[in-house]
Every structure is written in structure tokens, then in C-alpha cells.
């Protein structure tokens, strides 16, 4: 499929923002995070910027962005509608947590708000992943790795930004447990992503015979093409990425979102060179942009079997 930059911006940036909110909320709920104004409000604001920019980018993908609110009405059947509702609800515990900390109310309120923020952020990521997992016409998105990868990438990118804040600007001593957990998450994400690529490489070819279920009868071809010119289907669905480009981009993606952050953590912890922390976050986000572009470019819609491919 043709990658849409607006959707790529949404899934990468909002995913990182929800990752920041989830980890921050969970740490506050567990009582292991400092409840000072600056240590809470700055990550909350940063997550707010990432989430909001991502959501606004997603509306730009719509033909009529001013009607985006109508998508919320289909919550009973549409994961897109559920995602929209979940994303709006997530703002509520975020604002509640910010208000409580700003007012210096450090009782059970911030811990409850933090727990709700973490749960709502995870629910929104779940809905985003299920938008793609629910499409039966795209085999690459029906694989079991899609959902855990959405969670892993959100927590990894958001976690690296939170680590960068704690390492450089906060007076809180974070120790080694958190960055080591991020290192392990980067390794696991890379392994699962390689398994995802191995699985989609083994999917049946996207031919007319496979799409119609008639391949056992021999080669299937249309008597004539379905269209005589360009259309939405030929622009969006009949996009093919050359194998050599795919292999190169896969390596770049893993190097950026996993290898460089892991290397940065290994160097920073024993040396105390915490200026590396924001560089690992930037590298991870850059790698996720490449990974998410591939997520769309390597997907094959069943309808593309009836159209001549457009090379990428």
C-alpha cells in the first residue's frame, strides 16, 4: 500500500506521547516517581504535544477533516471510532494529574490519576493496533506480531524520552533499572520485528488466483483490466516496494530504533555520559518513522492483485 505520511506521523508521534504518559502514570501510581511540579508537568506537557500533533496529523488524512467528529459515532463496530474516543478520554486523567500536582495535592489523587492515565494510554494504543489487525484483506497486518509491536514501540520511544528528561533535567536519581529495561525492550522489539518480516515474506503471492480462491485451477487472469486510467485503488492499493529497497530500509530501521539506543544505554550507564540519552530517543523516533513507512509500503491489499503494480 502507498504509505501516508499523515498516518505515519500520527502513529509514531502519538505512540511516543502515549508511551510517555503510560510510563509516567504507572510510575506515579506505583509511588516510585518524584511528585514535584517540574518532574511531572514537563513530561506531561511533552506527551501532550506529541499526542496532539499526532492526532491533528491524522485528521489531515481525511477527505473532510471538519467531519472527523462523526467517526466517533461508530464505536460499536469500528476500531477507528474506539481509538478516537479512547484518545479523547485519555486527556481527562492527564489533566486531572496535572491539576493535582500543580495544586500541590499529593494524597492518593495523583496515584489514582496516574493509574487511569496509564490504562487509558494503553487502551488507545490497543485501539490503534486493532485498526490494522482487523483488516482481513491485508495479510501482513493480520500477523500476531502487530499488536505487541505497537505496544513495544510506544513504550520504547516514550520511555527513551522520559529517560532523557530524568537523566538531564531532573534532580531525581533514576539508577540503572529503568534504562536497562529500555535496553531489553529494544532488543525484544527488534527480535519480534524480524520475526514479523520473516512471516510476511512467507505470505502467499498476491495474485488474482489467490485473491479469488481459484489458484488450484491454474493461472488466473482478468480478461481485461478493471479500469482504463488512474483511480484511488491504483494510487493507494497497487504500490510495490522493490526487494532491494525493502532490505536496506529494514536494516536502517532496526539500527535506529534498537541498535543505537541499546548502544547509547550501554555507553551512558558506566560512563555517566547522560547527554547520550536524548540522542537515543531521537534515533528511536527516526527509526520508527522508517519502520512505519515499511509497515505500509510492504503491505499488500487483496485488490492489488487485479491492478498493475506501481513500483516504489
Buried (B, 14 or more C-beta within 10 A) or exposed (E): BBBBBBBBBBBBBBBBBBBBBBBBBBBBBEEEBBBBEEBBBEBBEBBBEBBBBBBBBBBBBEEEEEEBEEBBEEBEEBBBBBBBBBBEEBBEBBBBBBEBBEEEEEEEBBBBBBBBBBBBBBBBBBBBBBBBBBBEBBBBBBBEBBBBBBBBBBBBBBBBBBBBBBBEEBEBEBEEEBBEBBBEBBBBBBEBBBBBBEBBEEEEEBBBBBBBEEBEEEEBEEEEEEEEEEEEBBEBBBBBBEEEEBEEBBEBBBBBBBBBBBBBBBEBBEEEEBEBBBBBBBBBBBBBBBBBBBBBBBBBBBBBBBBEBBEB
